[in-house]
Amino acid sequence: MQDKRIKITADWAIIIVMVLIATCVLFAANARAEIAPGMGILCNTKEEVESIAAHAETGFKPDQAIEAVNTAAGSTACGYVQFLSSEIEVVHRLTVAGHDVVILKMTIIAVMSPEGPVPANLVQYTIAAAEGFVPARLGI
């Protein structure tokens, strides 16, 4: 007889745990917002994301742009993160390498760490294509 049970991979298990944590955080805060998973560059301020975009415009690779912004800030102001967010708001529109992009302000409710998902409640900024995705050739 065939075993028809669904095997849950480690990646899916992590996502399930992140969704559960995010749900608990939202209910605890009495929030009524949609939860959106994401992965990308997060920065502490809109201006830092604008600097990432400016570096991308001049040919920097994402890691180089992040390093340059962090060096200028004197701290880890930006990083590449896997996260769950809510309360997403467009705060700025611009063009990078010929592509229309937006800077988004988001409330981050959980981030992934090497040890697993970590609940969070902080405002961060990111960049995304105006059409809802970032073209791979943009490099961000």
C-alpha positions as CSV (number, residue, x, y, z in Angstrom):
1,M,0.0,0.0,0.0
2,Q,1.3,3.5,-1.0
3,D,2.0,6.0,1.7
4,K,-0.1,9.0,0.7
5,R,0.9,11.3,3.5
6,I,2.2,14.7,2.5
7,K,5.9,15.3,3.2
8,I,6.6,18.8,4.5
9,T,10.0,20.1,3.6
10,A,12.0,22.2,5.9
11,D,11.3,25.3,3.8
12,W,7.6,24.8,4.0
13,A,7.7,24.1,7.7
14,I,9.5,27.4,8.2
15,I,6.9,29.2,6.2
16,I,4.1,27.6,8.1
17,V,5.7,28.6,11.4
18,M,6.2,32.2,10.1
19,V,2.6,32.4,9.2
20,L,1.5,31.1,12.6
21,I,3.8,33.6,14.4
22,A,2.6,36.4,12.2
23,T,-1.0,35.5,12.9
24,C,-0.4,35.5,16.6
25,V,1.4,38.8,16.5
26,L,-1.5,40.3,14.5
27,F,-4.2,39.0,16.8
28,A,-2.2,40.1,19.8
29,A,-1.9,43.6,18.4
30,N,-5.6,43.6,17.3
31,A,-4.4,44.5,13.8
32,R,-6.6,44.1,10.7
33,A,-4.0,44.1,8.0
34,E,-3.1,41.6,5.2
35,I,0.0,39.6,5.7
36,A,2.4,39.6,2.8
37,P,5.5,37.4,2.7
38,G,8.6,38.9,1.0
39,M,12.3,38.6,0.4
40,G,14.5,41.5,-0.5
41,I,16.4,44.5,0.6
42,L,15.1,46.2,3.7
43,C,16.4,49.5,5.1
44,N,15.7,51.6,8.1
45,T,14.8,54.7,6.1
46,K,13.4,55.8,2.8
47,E,16.7,57.8,2.1
48,E,18.8,54.6,2.5
49,V,16.6,52.8,-0.1
50,E,17.0,55.9,-2.4
51,S,20.8,55.4,-1.9
52,I,20.5,51.7,-2.8
53,A,18.7,52.8,-6.0
54,A,21.3,55.4,-6.8
55,H,24.1,52.9,-6.5
56,A,22.1,50.4,-8.7
57,E,21.8,53.2,-11.3
58,T,25.6,53.5,-11.4
59,G,26.2,49.8,-11.8
60,F,26.6,48.5,-8.3
61,K,25.6,44.9,-7.6
62,P,23.0,44.6,-4.7
63,D,25.6,43.4,-2.2
64,Q,27.9,46.3,-3.1
65,A,25.1,48.8,-2.8
66,I,24.1,47.4,0.6
67,E,27.7,47.6,1.8
68,A,28.1,51.2,0.6
69,V,24.9,52.3,2.3
70,N,25.8,50.5,5.6
71,T,29.3,52.0,5.5
72,A,27.9,55.5,5.0
73,A,25.4,54.9,7.9
74,G,28.1,53.5,10.2
75,S,25.7,50.6,11.0
76,T,23.7,47.7,9.5
77,A,21.1,50.0,8.0
78,C,20.1,47.7,5.1
79,G,20.2,44.0,4.5
80,Y,18.8,41.2,2.4
81,V,16.0,39.7,4.4
82,Q,13.1,37.2,4.2
83,F,10.1,38.6,6.0
84,L,6.4,38.9,6.7
85,S,4.9,42.4,6.4
86,S,1.6,44.2,6.8
87,E,0.5,47.8,6.3
88,I,2.3,48.3,3.0
89,E,2.3,51.9,1.7
90,V,3.9,53.4,-1.4
91,V,6.0,56.4,-0.3
92,H,8.0,57.3,-3.4
93,R,8.2,56.5,-7.2
94,L,11.3,56.7,-9.2
95,T,13.1,55.2,-12.2
96,V,16.1,52.9,-11.8
97,A,18.0,51.6,-14.9
98,G,15.0,52.5,-17.0
99,H,12.5,50.7,-14.9
100,D,9.7,52.4,-12.9
101,V,10.0,51.4,-9.2
102,V,8.4,52.3,-5.9
103,I,9.8,52.7,-2.4
104,L,7.5,50.9,0.0
105,K,7.0,51.5,3.7
106,M,6.1,48.4,5.6
107,T,5.4,47.1,9.0
108,I,7.6,44.0,9.4
109,I,5.9,41.4,11.7
110,A,8.5,38.6,11.4
111,V,11.9,38.0,9.9
112,M,13.8,34.8,9.2
113,S,17.1,34.2,11.1
114,P,19.4,31.2,10.9
115,E,17.5,29.9,14.0
116,G,14.1,30.3,12.5
117,P,11.4,33.0,12.3
118,V,11.6,35.9,14.8
119,P,8.6,38.0,15.6
120,A,9.1,41.7,15.0
121,N,7.2,44.9,15.0
122,L,9.2,47.6,13.1
123,V,8.8,49.9,10.1
124,Q,11.2,49.2,7.3
125,Y,11.5,50.4,3.6
126,T,12.2,48.4,0.4
127,I,12.2,48.9,-3.3
128,A,9.9,47.1,-5.8
129,A,9.0,47.4,-9.4
130,A,5.9,49.6,-9.9
131,E,4.2,46.6,-11.5
132,G,4.5,44.5,-8.3
133,F,7.7,42.6,-9.0
134,V,11.4,43.5,-9.5
135,P,12.9,42.5,-12.8
136,A,15.9,40.2,-12.4
137,R,17.9,42.4,-14.8
138,L,17.5,45.3,-12.4
139,G,19.7,43.4,-9.9
140,I,17.7,44.5,-6.8
